[in-house]
Amino acid sequence: MKINFVYENQYIKDDDNLIKIIKQTKSLYPYFENSFDGVKPKNYCGFLSIEEQNYFIVPKITDSGEHNLNIFMYMLIYAYDIKISNEDLANIDNTKSKIMEIFIRYFANLLLSELKKGVYKTYITKEENLKLLKGKYLIEKNFSNFYHQNIYCEFDEFSMDNQLNQFFLYAIKTFQKYSSYPNLHLCEMMLDEVTFNHIDINRLQINFDRLNTRFKTSVEIALMILLRLSPLVNNSNDKGFVFLFDMAEVFEKFIGKMYQNIDKTTKIQKERNFVNLKLKPDIITSDMIIDTKYKIIKDRDDLATCDKYQMFTYGTNLGIKNTMLLYPKHFQKDFKNEDLKLGTGDNEVILKMRCIDLRCDGIGYHGYIEEIKIKMEELKCR
């Protein structure tokens, strides 16, 4: 398969057809910037399939397209805690697998494992016109019952046809449009008594308890895929789609997960209330507050005033005087480490401006993660 690379925040060159398609496809507008200077992806990376052409939109971390793709995949797998086989890891290293396929396989394997332990069932209230009385006799409906040999009844049935399983069936059928992975079909077969309904994932509310909490990760992975998967709508008959991630979110999750493994005191994105003030720092350790910023900056002169106020507010209200703003190094050509003092006296907060180099000389996924861990540990000491 030919691999076409497009780089995040860089203008597309030498592909007039792709530029034309992007300009003509409204569903792509949120992911691309279109100006007099040309067309370029915003801070979104992932997979674009259109008119039988496959494009990888990758961050510009190194000078190698395939190396950038591998690093991006490693960051995704680590950030979202995806458990995949050594075979799939090998496919990633050879850039043979589509990004979305990795996540779909993980979802299917995880869900199938739980379904084999037992399909989740709940009591569902049903109304039916039956030959024999079952449950509650519905007086008003039976007055207008033209089928005198039948009886309108209301009863509870222990069934797999509940909201959770309907969501899983919707996700399975959606993923089958893009993947022929056999375990998707096995999951569908095990949900054979479930009614298929279109699910509005933006309004989905599933309550988890001790009986169904084992399915929570499967729901989270399915939602993660569905929220990033968008079919393309244009004037052609092309069945294209995009599967894209906001790199600011990926960077934040990746760094947060890394800190959790380095420092067990680390807490991620926990909202805290102080009177009418709501604070939600990205990362809190026992001795530092870290906020990730996926943007270009050179030194303290480029630092936004709102970012200073944000870190000062975090430090004074959470009682942790050491704070850090962390940036990805591949954006920063002339970045300088800076240490700023915010406030005075008892309200003084130390703000460190640092960046992390996401490049790696290690081989494979595990080599990459170990090398980045070392860089993160060194960063804590600076």
Secondary structure as a PSIPRED ss2 file (coil, helix, strand):
# PSIPRED VFORMAT (PSIPRED V4.0)

   1 M C   1.000  0.000  0.000
   2 K C   1.000  0.000  0.000
   3 I C   1.000  0.000  0.000
   4 N E   0.000  0.000  1.000
   5 F E   0.000  0.000  1.000
   6 V E   0.000  0.000  1.000
   7 Y E   0.000  0.000  1.000
   8 E C   1.000  0.000  0.000
   9 N C   1.000  0.000  0.000
  10 Q C   1.000  0.000  0.000
  11 Y C   1.000  0.000  0.000
  12 I C   1.000  0.000  0.000
  13 K C   1.000  0.000  0.000
  14 D C   1.000  0.000  0.000
  15 D C   1.000  0.000  0.000
  16 D H   0.000  1.000  0.000
  17 N H   0.000  1.000  0.000
  18 L H   0.000  1.000  0.000
  19 I H   0.000  1.000  0.000
  20 K H   0.000  1.000  0.000
  21 I H   0.000  1.000  0.000
  22 I H   0.000  1.000  0.000
  23 K H   0.000  1.000  0.000
  24 Q H   0.000  1.000  0.000
  25 T C   1.000  0.000  0.000
  26 K H   0.000  1.000  0.000
  27 S H   0.000  1.000  0.000
  28 L H   0.000  1.000  0.000
  29 Y H   0.000  1.000  0.000
  30 P H   0.000  1.000  0.000
  31 Y H   0.000  1.000  0.000
  32 F E   0.000  0.000  1.000
  33 E E   0.000  0.000  1.000
  34 N E   0.000  0.000  1.000
  35 S E   0.000  0.000  1.000
  36 F C   1.000  0.000  0.000
  37 D C   1.000  0.000  0.000
  38 G E   0.000  0.000  1.000
  39 V E   0.000  0.000  1.000
  40 K E   0.000  0.000  1.000
  41 P E   0.000  0.000  1.000
  42 K C   1.000  0.000  0.000
  43 N C   1.000  0.000  0.000
  44 Y E   0.000  0.000  1.000
  45 C E   0.000  0.000  1.000
  46 G E   0.000  0.000  1.000
  47 F E   0.000  0.000  1.000
  48 L E   0.000  0.000  1.000
  49 S E   0.000  0.000  1.000
  50 I E   0.000  0.000  1.000
  51 E C   1.000  0.000  0.000
  52 E C   1.000  0.000  0.000
  53 Q E   0.000  0.000  1.000
  54 N E   0.000  0.000  1.000
  55 Y E   0.000  0.000  1.000
  56 F E   0.000  0.000  1.000
  57 I E   0.000  0.000  1.000
  58 V E   0.000  0.000  1.000
  59 P C   1.000  0.000  0.000
  60 K C   1.000  0.000  0.000
  61 I C   1.000  0.000  0.000
  62 T C   1.000  0.000  0.000
  63 D C   1.000  0.000  0.000
  64 S C   1.000  0.000  0.000
  65 G H   0.000  1.000  0.000
  66 E H   0.000  1.000  0.000
  67 H H   0.000  1.000  0.000
  68 N H   0.000  1.000  0.000
  69 L H   0.000  1.000  0.000
  70 N H   0.000  1.000  0.000
  71 I H   0.000  1.000  0.000
  72 F H   0.000  1.000  0.000
  73 M H   0.000  1.000  0.000
  74 Y H   0.000  1.000  0.000
  75 M H   0.000  1.000  0.000
  76 L H   0.000  1.000  0.000
  77 I H   0.000  1.000  0.000
  78 Y H   0.000  1.000  0.000
  79 A H   0.000  1.000  0.000
  80 Y C   1.000  0.000  0.000
  81 D C   1.000  0.000  0.000
  82 I C   1.000  0.000  0.000
  83 K C   1.000  0.000  0.000
  84 I C   1.000  0.000  0.000
  85 S C   1.000  0.000  0.000
  86 N H   0.000  1.000  0.000
  87 E H   0.000  1.000  0.000
  88 D H   0.000  1.000  0.000
  89 L H   0.000  1.000  0.000
  90 A H   0.000  1.000  0.000
  91 N H   0.000  1.000  0.000
  92 I H   0.000  1.000  0.000
  93 D H   0.000  1.000  0.000
  94 N C   1.000  0.000  0.000
  95 T C   1.000  0.000  0.000
  96 K C   1.000  0.000  0.000
  97 S C   1.000  0.000  0.000
  98 K C   1.000  0.000  0.000
  99 I H   0.000  1.000  0.000
 100 M H   0.000  1.000  0.000
 101 E H   0.000  1.000  0.000
 102 I H   0.000  1.000  0.000
 103 F H   0.000  1.000  0.000
 104 I H   0.000  1.000  0.000
 105 R H   0.000  1.000  0.000
 106 Y H   0.000  1.000  0.000
 107 F H   0.000  1.000  0.000
 108 A H   0.000  1.000  0.000
 109 N H   0.000  1.000  0.000
 110 L H   0.000  1.000  0.000
 111 L H   0.000  1.000  0.000
 112 L H   0.000  1.000  0.000
 113 S H   0.000  1.000  0.000
 114 E H   0.000  1.000  0.000
 115 L H   0.000  1.000  0.000
 116 K H   0.000  1.000  0.000
 117 K H   0.000  1.000  0.000
 118 G C   1.000  0.000  0.000
 119 V C   1.000  0.000  0.000
 120 Y C   1.000  0.000  0.000
 121 K C   1.000  0.000  0.000
 122 T E   0.000  0.000  1.000
 123 Y E   0.000  0.000  1.000
 124 I E   0.000  0.000  1.000
 125 T E   0.000  0.000  1.000
 126 K E   0.000  0.000  1.000
 127 E E   0.000  0.000  1.000
 128 E E   0.000  0.000  1.000
 129 N E   0.000  0.000  1.000
 130 L E   0.000  0.000  1.000
 131 K C   1.000  0.000  0.000
 132 L C   1.000  0.000  0.000
 133 L C   1.000  0.000  0.000
 134 K C   1.000  0.000  0.000
 135 G C   1.000  0.000  0.000
 136 K E   0.000  0.000  1.000
 137 Y E   0.000  0.000  1.000
 138 L C   1.000  0.000  0.000
 139 I H   0.000  1.000  0.000
 140 E H   0.000  1.000  0.000
 141 K H   0.000  1.000  0.000
 142 N H   0.000  1.000  0.000
 143 F H   0.000  1.000  0.000
 144 S C   1.000  0.000  0.000
 145 N C   1.000  0.000  0.000
 146 F C   1.000  0.000  0.000
 147 Y C   1.000  0.000  0.000
 148 H C   1.000  0.000  0.000
 149 Q C   1.000  0.000  0.000
 150 N C   1.000  0.000  0.000
 151 I E   0.000  0.000  1.000
 152 Y E   0.000  0.000  1.000
 153 C E   0.000  0.000  1.000
 154 E E   0.000  0.000  1.000
 155 F E   0.000  0.000  1.000
 156 D E   0.000  0.000  1.000
 157 E E   0.000  0.000  1.000
 158 F E   0.000  0.000  1.000
 159 S E   0.000  0.000  1.000
 160 M C   1.000  0.000  0.000
 161 D C   1.000  0.000  0.000
 162 N C   1.000  0.000  0.000
 163 Q H   0.000  1.000  0.000
 164 L H   0.000  1.000  0.000
 165 N H   0.000  1.000  0.000
 166 Q H   0.000  1.000  0.000
 167 F H   0.000  1.000  0.000
 168 F H   0.000  1.000  0.000
 169 L H   0.000  1.000  0.000
 170 Y H   0.000  1.000  0.000
 171 A H   0.000  1.000  0.000
 172 I H   0.000  1.000  0.000
 173 K H   0.000  1.000  0.000
 174 T H   0.000  1.000  0.000
 175 F H   0.000  1.000  0.000
 176 Q C   1.000  0.000  0.000
 177 K C   1.000  0.000  0.000
 178 Y C   1.000  0.000  0.000
 179 S C   1.000  0.000  0.000
 180 S C   1.000  0.000  0.000
 181 Y C   1.000  0.000  0.000
 182 P H   0.000  1.000  0.000
 183 N H   0.000  1.000  0.000
 184 L H   0.000  1.000  0.000
 185 H H   0.000  1.000  0.000
 186 L H   0.000  1.000  0.000
 187 C H   0.000  1.000  0.000
 188 E H   0.000  1.000  0.000
 189 M H   0.000  1.000  0.000
 190 M H   0.000  1.000  0.000
 191 L C   1.000  0.000  0.000
 192 D C   1.000  0.000  0.000
 193 E C   1.000  0.000  0.000
 194 V C   1.000  0.000  0.000
 195 T C   1.000  0.000  0.000
 196 F C   1.000  0.000  0.000
 197 N C   1.000  0.000  0.000
 198 H C   1.000  0.000  0.000
 199 I C   1.000  0.000  0.000
 200 D C   1.000  0.000  0.000
 201 I H   0.000  1.000  0.000
 202 N H   0.000  1.000  0.000
 203 R H   0.000  1.000  0.000
 204 L C   1.000  0.000  0.000
 205 Q C   1.000  0.000  0.000
 206 I C   1.000  0.000  0.000
 207 N C   1.000  0.000  0.000
 208 F C   1.000  0.000  0.000
 209 D C   1.000  0.000  0.000
 210 R C   1.000  0.000  0.000
 211 L C   1.000  0.000  0.000
 212 N C   1.000  0.000  0.000
 213 T H   0.000  1.000  0.000
 214 R H   0.000  1.000  0.000
 215 F H   0.000  1.000  0.000
 216 K H   0.000  1.000  0.000
 217 T H   0.000  1.000  0.000
 218 S H   0.000  1.000  0.000
 219 V H   0.000  1.000  0.000
 220 E H   0.000  1.000  0.000
 221 I H   0.000  1.000  0.000
 222 A H   0.000  1.000  0.000
 223 L H   0.000  1.000  0.000
 224 M H   0.000  1.000  0.000
 225 I H   0.000  1.000  0.000
 226 L H   0.000  1.000  0.000
 227 L H   0.000  1.000  0.000
 228 R H   0.000  1.000  0.000
 229 L E   0.000  0.000  1.000
 230 S E   0.000  0.000  1.000
 231 P E   0.000  0.000  1.000
 232 L C   1.000  0.000  0.000
 233 V C   1.000  0.000  0.000
 234 N C   1.000  0.000  0.000
 235 N C   1.000  0.000  0.000
 236 S C   1.000  0.000  0.000
 237 N C   1.000  0.000  0.000
 238 D C   1.000  0.000  0.000
 239 K C   1.000  0.000  0.000
 240 G C   1.000  0.000  0.000
 241 F E   0.000  0.000  1.000
 242 V E   0.000  0.000  1.000
 243 F E   0.000  0.000  1.000
 244 L E   0.000  0.000  1.000
 245 F E   0.000  0.000  1.000
 246 D E   0.000  0.000  1.000
 247 M H   0.000  1.000  0.000
 248 A H   0.000  1.000  0.000
 249 E H   0.000  1.000  0.000
 250 V H   0.000  1.000  0.000
 251 F H   0.000  1.000  0.000
 252 E H   0.000  1.000  0.000
 253 K H   0.000  1.000  0.000
 254 F H   0.000  1.000  0.000
 255 I H   0.000  1.000  0.000
 256 G H   0.000  1.000  0.000
 257 K H   0.000  1.000  0.000
 258 M H   0.000  1.000  0.000
 259 Y H   0.000  1.000  0.000
 260 Q H   0.000  1.000  0.000
 261 N H   0.000  1.000  0.000
 262 I H   0.000  1.000  0.000
 263 D C   1.000  0.000  0.000
 264 K C   1.000  0.000  0.000
 265 T C   1.000  0.000  0.000
 266 T C   1.000  0.000  0.000
 267 K E   0.000  0.000  1.000
 268 I E   0.000  0.000  1.000
 269 Q C   1.000  0.000  0.000
 270 K C   1.000  0.000  0.000
 271 E C   1.000  0.000  0.000
 272 R E   0.000  0.000  1.000
 273 N E   0.000  0.000  1.000
 274 F E   0.000  0.000  1.000
 275 V C   1.000  0.000  0.000
 276 N C   1.000  0.000  0.000
 277 L E   0.000  0.000  1.000
 278 K E   0.000  0.000  1.000
 279 L E   0.000  0.000  1.000
 280 K C   1.000  0.000  0.000
 281 P C   1.000  0.000  0.000
 282 D C   1.000  0.000  0.000
 283 I E   0.000  0.000  1.000
 284 I E   0.000  0.000  1.000
 285 T C   1.000  0.000  0.000
 286 S C   1.000  0.000  0.000
 287 D C   1.000  0.000  0.000
 288 M C   1.000  0.000  0.000
 289 I E   0.000  0.000  1.000
 290 I E   0.000  0.000  1.000
 291 D E   0.000  0.000  1.000
 292 T E   0.000  0.000  1.000
 293 K C   1.000  0.000  0.000
 294 Y C   1.000  0.000  0.000
 295 K C   1.000  0.000  0.000
 296 I C   1.000  0.000  0.000
 297 I C   1.000  0.000  0.000
 298 K C   1.000  0.000  0.000
 299 D C   1.000  0.000  0.000
 300 R H   0.000  1.000  0.000
 301 D H   0.000  1.000  0.000
 302 D H   0.000  1.000  0.000
 303 L C   1.000  0.000  0.000
 304 A C   1.000  0.000  0.000
 305 T H   0.000  1.000  0.000
 306 C H   0.000  1.000  0.000
 307 D H   0.000  1.000  0.000
 308 K H   0.000  1.000  0.000
 309 Y H   0.000  1.000  0.000
 310 Q H   0.000  1.000  0.000
 311 M H   0.000  1.000  0.000
 312 F H   0.000  1.000  0.000
 313 T H   0.000  1.000  0.000
 314 Y H   0.000  1.000  0.000
 315 G H   0.000  1.000  0.000
 316 T H   0.000  1.000  0.000
 317 N H   0.000  1.000  0.000
 318 L H   0.000  1.000  0.000
 319 G C   1.000  0.000  0.000
 320 I C   1.000  0.000  0.000
 321 K C   1.000  0.000  0.000
 322 N E   0.000  0.000  1.000
 323 T E   0.000  0.000  1.000
 324 M E   0.000  0.000  1.000
 325 L E   0.000  0.000  1.000
 326 L E   0.000  0.000  1.000
 327 Y E   0.000  0.000  1.000
 328 P E   0.000  0.000  1.000
 329 K H   0.000  1.000  0.000
 330 H H   0.000  1.000  0.000
 331 F H   0.000  1.000  0.000
 332 Q C   1.000  0.000  0.000
 333 K C   1.000  0.000  0.000
 334 D C   1.000  0.000  0.000
 335 F C   1.000  0.000  0.000
 336 K C   1.000  0.000  0.000
 337 N C   1.000  0.000  0.000
 338 E E   0.000  0.000  1.000
 339 D E   0.000  0.000  1.000
 340 L E   0.000  0.000  1.000
 341 K E   0.000  0.000  1.000
 342 L E   0.000  0.000  1.000
 343 G C   1.000  0.000  0.000
 344 T C   1.000  0.000  0.000
 345 G H   0.000  1.000  0.000
 346 D H   0.000  1.000  0.000
 347 N H   0.000  1.000  0.000
 348 E C   1.000  0.000  0.000
 349 V E   0.000  0.000  1.000
 350 I E   0.000  0.000  1.000
 351 L E   0.000  0.000  1.000
 352 K E   0.000  0.000  1.000
 353 M E   0.000  0.000  1.000
 354 R E   0.000  0.000  1.000
 355 C E   0.000  0.000  1.000
 356 I E   0.000  0.000  1.000
 357 D C   1.000  0.000  0.000
 358 L C   1.000  0.000  0.000
 359 R C   1.000  0.000  0.000
 360 C C   1.000  0.000  0.000
 361 D C   1.000  0.000  0.000
 362 G C   1.000  0.000  0.000
 363 I C   1.000  0.000  0.000
 364 G H   0.000  1.000  0.000
 365 Y H   0.000  1.000  0.000
 366 H H   0.000  1.000  0.000
 367 G H   0.000  1.000  0.000
 368 Y H   0.000  1.000  0.000
 369 I H   0.000  1.000  0.000
 370 E H   0.000  1.000  0.000
 371 E H   0.000  1.000  0.000
 372 I H   0.000  1.000  0.000
 373 K H   0.000  1.000  0.000
 374 I H   0.000  1.000  0.000
 375 K H   0.000  1.000  0.000
 376 M H   0.000  1.000  0.000
 377 E H   0.000  1.000  0.000
 378 E H   0.000  1.000  0.000
 379 L H   0.000  1.000  0.000
 380 K H   0.000  1.000  0.000
 381 C H   0.000  1.000  0.000
 382 R C   1.000  0.000  0.000
